[in-house]
């Protein structure tokens, strides 16, 4: 599933690629988050209406009108968001204006919140950015931060435009939302901030009771950090943080880059384990996994547009190349068409990968001294017309063509990692294979040094020691490797910090947590009571809700269909207990203690029909000691116009009289005459007329006689039964098909 955009495997690979970037480039300089605010962007609303052939005055639209316009065309809305992000990156962040410094590299991903609103989470590497070191004077870092980040409320007279934007999108609510103080007395997002007259870098210290407040303006305590130039251009909420260490960097990557696929990964792992237990072939196994993913993963309209229209879900300033350093790794064979032309004695049956192409590089000084890491980073394989270009370099033994990367920067390399303590031989083999120039694996160690570790520490190549040669290249391509490993080990031991993103991107987290609260949070005083509400499931044979002791959670599709209104078209088959289940369940869904969660319920049916299956009394009949939702919350309205028999009023009126007739009442002479005149002997009934019988036996007998009367010459063909072989997928004949005899 790795090539499928947005899947857990896709984001897992992305996380590994980003890890490789940090190893090679070092920690990024800034974290940035940009939220969408289509309700503030006139061009989005106007573009949607222009496509519909209408012109609107943005300033005259209310909130509901804007929402309706945005919902009417999510494709245009999402495309304009993507164009806005591209313009922000190209025309501002990466431009010569350098609002946050000269950007050398960047990575961002698009994340969709529960409401469907997209966000951009961006990592940038700034040229000549100061490194934070707690052993040195931090004044340089503070000066750098102050140059690009502020949390000050702009002067409304000096800059009214920026003051308006900050006031509307960057100020945390002083009233706080429910998510701010859930499970905590203080605001979990840290607002209001402590007033300070200058930026400081804090260190873990013992508790200090000295609370010396500055005379900083009180309103600044509620402002989230921002960059003035970026905020003015984006005109929506943003957040910017300076990265102090590798640990916080990895916390970001592991908690947000693969979000929200953590639960999906666990779910798919469970599905895979279950599928493995069944006797199916690989194709059917993959089909079941994909079906489970498609049904379990809920996406918003914007995310659906991004995936369907191939809009970028992530972007990176560099390509990432994976280098396989193991000889026994999985390989791809040549295609069948090429294998037919290969000699039976030939061992060249595998497709050549990067290590094989590297071994066949030209024997010139320019290429001879290249290590595998340099070759992968600086060169790319070219095919077709590109292989005929003047810059294409032919490899030896017809292994293809390569060309030096001229567009962009050298690629980031990624490779398998092994523990020096637990698996030293594979660890040092990987070092030598990546960073020591060689033509074959025999060049990676000698008879004098039988192990890779000995050859690395004591061997010589071209009259020079191997270790310094390898270490120089290792520092170039994984200079931050040890720091990253320490940070990863700390995360493995301590786990991800709970609510870490309350600090990194507080306003985005407020939005996300409020969405979660809308789904899950209920009145705290009613929480225990709601936990005891029984579940109900759906009987697939009748599509009627029935009680279940351990019913599954309602599917999102089912909830959406019943979210705003509940229409019961057969109220007569609902009994009191079942109606109470529906009432309780919708209170759970809506988080509302009103009847049916505050939703409008329209129940349509005929209580003179047969009573509910297995129950003696319909909803309209009051029973002592039974919870009656019907009596106090519904008003009966009798429909007076007959639609089904409107063209035969005489028969319709007869049916109405029969509907209310009691058992001991006698029929009128007119009604009896109307009914008896339709009674005829079965022999006089036309053969092609519809016949209704009380038993299956009578039905089968009638059908047999009818078919026999239609034809005289019959040809009997016995149906053959086939079953799919679970291992090969082929259809295998199992004999004549035998039907099941149905009950009489």
N, C-alpha and C positions, 0 to 999 in steps of 0.2 A: 504493500500500500504506500510505499515511500514516494513514488512519483505522483500520487494523487494529492493535490494541493489541499491543505487544511486538515489532513488526517493526522492522528498521533505520530505515525512513523515519519511523516513529512516534517513535523515540528521537532521530533527527536533528532533528525539529521541536521536541521537548522541549528539546534542547540549545540551539537557537536562542532559544526562549522564555526559558530561564534566562539566556542571555547578555543578553537585553533587560532582564531584571530587574536584573542587576548594573549595566548601563549607567544605568538610571534610579534605582535605590535605593542604589547603591554596593556595595562588597564586603560579604558577610555577616559576622556577628560570630563565629559558631561553626560548626565541622563537628562533627556527632555521628553515631555509628554504633551501632546497637542490633542485637544478634544474637539469634536465636531459641534457646531452651533448653527445648523441650517436655519433656525428660527431668527437668527441675527443677520443672516447673509441675504440681502435683497436679491442679488444676482441669481441665487438658486431658485427662489420662489418665482421670479420673473421669467427665468428660462423654462420652467415647467409650464407656466401658463402660456408662454409664447408658443411652445410646441402644440398646445391645445387651441391655438388661434385666438387667444385672448390677451388683453393687457390689463394689469392690475396696478394699483397704487399700494406699494408695500406698507407705507406708513398708515394706511387706513384699514389694514387687515387685523383682526383680532387673533387671539391664540388658536381658537378652534378652526378658524378659516385657514391659517397657515398649516396646521396639522393635516387638514383634509387635502390641501394642495400637495404636501410632501408625500402623503400616503398614496396619492393618485399615480405617482410615477417614481418608484424607488430606483429605477434604472438610471434615469437622468440625475437624480439626487446623488447616488453613489459615484457616478462618473464625474460629476462636478467636484465631489470631495477629493477624488483621486487627482484631478487636474489641479486643485488648490494645493494639495500636498506637493505635487511635482513643481509647481510654481514657487512654493515656499523654499524648497530645497535648491532649485536651479537659480532662481532670480534673487535669492537673499542669502541663505545659509552658505551656499557654495560660491557665491559671487565675490568679486573683489571688495565689496563693502565690508565683508568679514564682521558681521554683527556679534559673533561669539569667538572671533579669532579665525586664523587660517585653518580650515578643516582639511586634514590629510586623509582621513578615512571615516566611514560612517556605516552604520547598520540600523535599519528600522523595520518594524513589523506593524501590521494593522491588526488591532484587536477590536472585537465587537462586544459591547456590553450587553447586559440582559435586555435592555430596551432596544437593542439593535444599533445603537449609536456607535459609529467607528471612532477609534482613537489611534494615534500614532505614538509609538514608544521608540525613541531614537537614542542611539549611542553615537557619540562623535569623539574622534581623536584630534586634538588641536596641536598644531605645530608649535614647538618650543613652550608647551605648557609646563609650569613648574610642578615638580614632584613633591608630594607631601611626605615629609619624614619627621617623625616626632622627636628626632634627636637634633634637628636643626631649627633655626629661627623660622617661624611660620609667617612672618610678615610678607614675604614674597607671594605666598599662596593667597593670603588674605587680600593683597592688592589686586591680584589676578581675578579673584572671585568678585570683588567690588566693581571691577571694570565691566563685568558682564551680567551680574545678577543683583537685583534689588528687591526689597519688599516694602518700599516706601510708597505711600499714597501720593500721587503727583499733585502739584499745585493746580487747583481748578482754574486759576486766572492765567498762569503761565502756559499750561498745556491742557485745555479743556477736553480735547479729544481723548487723550490717554487717560485722564482722570475719569472720564465716563466709562471707558472700557474696563479699567481696573475696578471701579466701584461695582460694575455689573457682573464681572466674571471671575475676579481674582480674590474677592473678599469672602471669607468664611462666615456663614450665618451666625450671628451672635445668639440667636435663639437655640442653635444646634438642632440637628435632626435626631430622630430616634436612633439611627445608627451611630451617632457620635458618642453616646454615653451608654450603649448597651453593655451590660455587665461591668460597668466601670463608673465611678463617680466623676472622674475627670474626662474631658474630651479626648477620645482615643487618637485624634489627629493633631493634638498638641496645641490647639488654639484656646485662648489667645497666647501668642508667643511672648516670651519674656522681653520687656523693652530694653534695648541696648543702644548705646550711642555709636557703636562700630561693630564690624563683623569680628567674631572670635571663633577659633577652632577649639572645641571642648575635648577634654580627655577624661577617662574614667578616674574619678577622685572620690575620697570619702565624703560622706554627707556634710554639708556646710549649712549652718543655720543663718548665715549672714545674707539677708534678703535686701540688698541695696538697689533700689529701682532708679533708673535713669529718668530724665525728663523728656524722653522720646515721646512723640505724639502717640496718644492712646490708640488712634485709629490704625496706625501701622501694625499693631499687634495682631490684627485680624487679616492682614494681607499675605497671600501666598506668594512665594518668590517667583520672579519673572524677569525676562529680558525686555526692556522697553521697545526696542526695534522689532523684535519678533512678535511681541504681543500686539503692537499697533498694526502690523501687517496681517496677522492671523485673525484678530478680532474674535477671539474665543478663549476659553480657559486654557492655560498652559502651566507647565511646571518645569523647573530646571534645577538640577542638583550637581554639585561638583563631586567627583568620585575621589574618595580619600584612599581607599585600599582595595586590594583584590577581593577580599571577602565580601564587601558590599556589592562589588561588581558581579560576582558569581551569584549572590543572593538575587540580584535583579534578573540575571539570565535564567536561573532555574525556576524562579517563581512567576515570571511573566512571559518569557519567550514561548514556552510550551503551554501556557494557559489558554483556553480552559480545557485542555485535553487530558489532564491527570486522571480524572474519574473515567473518562472514555477509555484510556489505556487499560485501567484495571478491569473495566467491563469487557473489553475485547480479549484480554488474557483469559478471563473466565470462559468466554465463548469458545476460544481456541482449545482450552482444556476439555470442554464438553464435546466439541466436534471431534477431537482426537479419539474419544472413546467410541464414536460411531464408526461403522464400517463403510466409509465412503472414500471415493478417490480424491485426488488433489484438487481437481477442477470443482467438484461439488463442495469440497471443504472450503475452498476460497469463496465460492458463491454464498455459502451460509454465513461466513464471516462478514462479507460485504453487505449482505442483507441485514444482518444484525447492526452493523454500523449505520446504515442508512436509516433504520427505524429508531435507533437510540439517540442519535445526535440531532438536536434541535437547533436550527439556524434561523436568524432573523432575515427579513426581506433584503436588507443591505448586504448581509454576508452571502446570501444566495446569489445576488447580483454580482458580487465580486468574484465568486467562484465560476458562475456560469459565463460571465463576460470576460473571463481571464484577466481581470484587473489584478495588479500585483498585491500579494499579501505580505511581501517582504522585499526589501532592496538592500543591496550591499555594494560598497565601493570596489570590492575585489571578488574575483572568482576563488573558489576553494577546491583544491584538488586532493583527492584521497590517494595515498601511496600504500600499496600492499607490500609489506616486508616479509611475509611468510610464504615459503615455497609450497606448503600444503594447503594453501587457501583455495576457495572455490574458484573454478575456472569455467569459462564458456567455450564450448566446442564450436568448430566451424559449422557453417550451415550445411545442410544435406547436399545442396547443389555444388558446393565447393569440395565436400568430402568425396564426391563421386570422381573428381579429377585427381585425387591424391593417391599416390601409390600405396598398396596394402602394407608395404614394409616401412612406410614413412611414419615417423613419430610426430610430425607437424600437424596435429589434429586440433590444437587449441588456438583460440584467438589470442593474439599478442596484446599484452597489457602494457602499462607504462614501464615497469622494470625491464621487460623484453625489448621495448623500443630504445630504452636508455642504453642497453648493452650493445645495440647496433648503431650507435651514434657515429658520425664521421670520425676518422682517425686523423684529426688535425689538432694543432695546439689549442685552438679555441674551444674544442669540445672534449679533448682528452682529459683536461684537468677539472671538468665539471663533475660534481657529485650528483647523486640521484635527486636530492632535494632541490638543488639549483636548476637541474634540467626540468623538473616538473613545474617549478615556480616560474621559470622564464620562457619556456617553450610550450607550444600546444600542437596537437596533432591536427593536420588539415587533410581534407578529402576533396574529391571532385575537381571542380575548376580551380579551387584555391591551391591545390597541389601543383598546378601548372604555372603559378605565379612566380615572379622573379625572386621573391623572398623565401620560397619554399625550399627546404633542405632535404634531399633524399637520404634515407637511412640505408645502412648496409643490408645486403641479402634481401632486398625487396620488402623491407618491413614497413614501408610507407613513407610519409613525409611529415616533417615538423616545421614550424615557423615561429620565430621569436615574437613574443607578445609585444605589440606596438600600441595597442589601444588600452588605456588604463595602466595599472601598475602590475608588478609581478603577482602571481597568484599566491594565496595562502595555502600551505600544505597541511594535510591532516594524515595521521598514521595511527596504527595500533599502538597502544601503550602497555608496557609490562613493568612489573615491580622489580626494582634492582635487588631487593632483599629476597623476595619470594621466587623470582624466576630470572636470575642474573644472566644466564646464557642467552635467553631470548631478548633480554634488555640490551645487552651489549651487541648482539647481532643486529638489532634494529638500529643502534647508533652507527655501526660500521656501514650498514647497507645504505643508510640515508646520507651520511656525511663524508664517506671515504670514496674517492673516485675508484671505479672498478669496472671490469668487463664481464666478470662471472663471479659466482659465489666462492670460487677457489681463491680469489684475490682478497677475501675478507679474513683469512687466517692462513697460517703456514704450518708445515710439519713441525717446525721448531716450537710453535705455540699452538697446541691442539685445541684450546678453548678460545672463544671470542673475547672473553674478559682478559686473558693473558695477552692476546694479540693487541687489544686496545691499549693496555697499560705498558707493554714492553716492546711491541713490534715496531718495525720500520718500513717505510714505503718511499721509494725514490731517494733513498739516503736520508730521509727525515723521519723523526719519530711520529708515530700514528696519532698518539693522543693529542698533541697540540693541533694537528690538522683537523681532527674531528671536533675538538672543543670550539675552535673558531667558528665553524659552520653551525654547530649546535647553538651557540650563543645568538647567532643571527636568526635562526628559525624557531627557537624555543627559549628565548632569553628569560621569559617570565615563568618558565615551566615549574620550577621549584616552589615559587610563591603560589602559583595556581594549585599545585598539588596539596600544599598546606591548607589552603582555603577550602578545597574540596574535602579534605580529611576532616576539617573542623565542622563542615556542614553534615558530613556522614555521621559524626559523633553526636552533634548537638541538634541536628535537624534544621529545617528552615525556620527563620524567626517568624513567629506568629504576628500577623498584622504589620509586617515590615513595610508594606507599601502605604500604610497610613502616613508615613513620613515622606516617602519618595514622591508620591503623587496623590496628595490628600483629597483634592476635589474630585478626581476620577474615582477614588475609592468610596467617597460619599455617594456618588451616583450608583456605583455597583452595589454597595451594601443596601441602599434604599430599595433597589430592585429585588434583592434577596429578601428584604423585610416584607415587601409586598407579597411575595410568594409564600413565605414561611412564617413570618412573625404574626402573632395574634395578641389579643389583650392578655397581659401577664396574669391578671386575676383569673382568667378563664383557661389558663394553659393546662392545668391538671385535668380539668373537666374535658377539654378537647382531646386529650390523649386517650380518653376512654371511649371516644365515639367509635362505634363499630364500622367496619368497612362494608362496602357492597361491591359486587362484581356484576358482570353481564352474562346472561345465559345466551350462548351463541345460537342455540337452536331457535330461540324466539325473540332475541334482541331485547329481552326484558330484564331489568335489574333485579337480581335476587340476592339475598343475604349470603355472606360467606364468612367463615370464621377467620380465614387467613387469605383475604382477597389481595391481589396485587394493587400497587398504586395506580391511580387513574392516569392514562396516557395523556400527553400534552394535547394530542388531537382531540380527544374526548373532552378535555377541559375547555379547549377553545370553542368547540361547538356549543357548549352549554354555559359559556361564561356570562353572557349578558341576558339571555332569556331562556326559559325552559318551557317547551311546548310539548305537552303530553297528549298524543292523539288518541290514546286508548285508556282514558282514565278509569274505565270500568274494570280493567284487569288489575289495577293497583289495589292492594289491600293496605290496611292501616300501618302495619309494621314496616312494609316496604316504603311507603310514603315517608315515614319517619327517617328511614335510612337516607333517602334522597335529601331530605331537609337538613340532616346533620352533615352530610358530605359537602353540601354546598356552603354551609357555614365554614367548614374547614377551608375550602377553596378560596372563598372571598375574605376570610378572616373577619367575619361580621356576624354578630349574634342575632341579627334580625332573622325572621323566617326565611328560609332558603337563601341565607346570606345576603338578603336585601335585593334579590333578583325578582323580576316579574315572572310569574308562572301562569300559563294558560293551559288548563286541563280540558280536553274535548273528549266526549264519549257519551255512551248511552247506558245509564245504570239499570235499564230494563233488560239488558243483555244478560248472558250467563255470568254468574259471579266469578271472582278471581279463582284461578286454578288452585284447588285444594283448600280454598277458604270459603267460608259460608256467607260473609257479608262484604259488600262493597264499601267504598270510602264514605259515602253519604249516610251510612247507617251508624249511629253512635253506639259505642260499647262502653260500659262502665269499667273503669280501671285500665283502659287502654289509651295511650297518648294519641290525642285526636288533633292532627294538624289541619284537617279539612274544615272543621266546624267554625273555628274562629278566624280563619284567614281567607276563605273562599266565599264568593257569592254566586249563586246559581242563576244562570240566564237561559231560558228556554228558546231554542231556535224554532221559528214558526213557518219558515218557507222550506218546502221539500224540494230538493234538487235532483235526487237520483231518479224519482218517478214523476218528475214534474210534467211529463207529457201524457201521463195516464193517471189523472187525479182520482178517478173512481177506485182504482186499485190501491193508490197511495193512501186514500182515506180509510180503506179497509184495513191496510197494514197498521195504521195508527190505532184503530179500534182494537185490533188483535193485540197490539203492544201493551195496552192497559187492561185487557180483559182478565178477569179473575177466573179461576178454575171452575167454580160452580155456576158462573153466569152462562146463560144460554145465548147462542148466536141469534141474531135477527134473521128473519126469513130472507131478506135481501142478501145479507152476507153469506148465508148458507148456500143460496142459489148460485151466487157468483163463484164460490169455491167449488161446488160439486159439478158445475158444468165443464170444468177443466179436467175432471177425472175420467180417463178412458182406459180401456183394456190395453195391456202391453202389446197385444198382437196388432192392435190398430195404430200403434205409435210408429211413425216413420223411422226407418232403419238408421238414417243419417242424423237423426236428432240426438241431442245430448241426453244421456241416461245417467241417473244418479241412483246408486244402490247403497244399502246399509252396510254390506260386508265386502271384503276383498274377493271372497269366493264367488259371489254373484257378479262382480265386476269382471273377473277373469273368464267366467263362463260366457258372459255377454260378448266380450271382446273376441273370444275364440269363434263363436258362432258368426259374428259379423265378418271377421276375416275370411272364414270358410265360404261365406256367401259371395264374396267379392271375386274369387278366382277358383279355378278347378285344378290347374297345373301348378304344383309347388316344387321348388328346389330348396333343399335343406343344405346349408353351409355351416359347418361347425367352426366357431371362432377359436382361434389359437391364442393362448395366453403367453405373453412375453414379460420378462422381468429384467431390470438392468443389473448387470454384474457390478457390485460396488467397487471392485478393484480395477476393472478395465473400462467400465462405462459402456460396454457393449450390451445389446439387447439379446437375451437368451430365451429360446422357446422352452416353456415349462409344461406344455401339454394343452389339452382342450380346456377352454374356459368353462368353469362351472359356476353358475349363478346361485345365489342364495334364495331358498324358498321363503316367500314372505308369509306372514301369518294370515289366516283366513279372517 
